[in-house]
C-alpha cells in the first residue's frame, strides 16, 4: 500500500477524495448548503487506498453491492481480512489511520463528519469534550445503511426543503453513532418534557416568516434554543409532525391561499419555497388530492 496521507476535508473537500481514490466521486453534497458533514458516493472498481488519516470522522457505508467483497483493511494499527456485505459500515475516527484493498466493484457512501458536529448532536446529554468515537471494521448496521441511502436520494433530488430533511437524517445518524459507537455511549431520556407553548409558537412564526427559504433543522432548533435532536423530538411531540413534515404542510397551505388570490403556479411555487412547479404539484396533490391547476 502507498504512503500515508493526511487530509482535512474542510480545506480540500473535492481534492481530498481524489487524493485517496485517484478519481472523482459520482455524487457529493458540496453544492448544497450543508455544514459539518461531507458526503460522497461512488461505485468503485477493485483497487486500494493509501494509508489515510483525516481530521474528520470517516463513515463508509456499503451499498449497491451485487455480491460480497473481499477486503484487506488496516485500521488503527490492526489488520483484518473481511467479507464486506451490502449494509455494512466501517468507522474510522478522526486522527486514526486506515488503508484498504478490495477485490470487486461496489458502491460506497463516504461521510466525513466534523467531530464538533457529532458532539453537538446531543449536547444536552453529554460533555462534548468527552465524545470519543471507536474504530469499527465492517459491521452490519441496517439503520446507518438506510440513513445513508436516504441522504443520497435527498442529494439526487436536489430540491428546496431537502436541506431540512437531510439535516434531520444526519442528526438521527449522529445520535445513533453516539448511542452505539462511542467509548461512553449516549443514554437518552425515555420521557421528553413538552415544549412550552410560547417556544412552539416562536418556531411556527419563524417558519411562516421564512417559507421561501431553505430552512435547516439547526436553524429551527436555535430559535427554540436547544440541540437539533432534542428539538426534533419535542417538536414532534407537540405538533404530531416532524419539523420537515410541518414545513411542507405550511408551504402547501400557503400555496393554496396564493393560488386562490390569482397567483400563477410557477410564482406560487417560488414564493412558498418549492424548487419548481412539479415539486409543488407533488406535495399539493398529496395534501389535498388535487393538483394546483385543478384548484384554479
Order of alpha helices (4+ residues) and beta strands (2+ residues): beta-alpha-beta-beta-beta-beta-beta-beta-beta-beta-beta-beta-alpha-beta-alpha-alpha-alpha-alpha-alpha-alpha-alpha-alpha-alpha
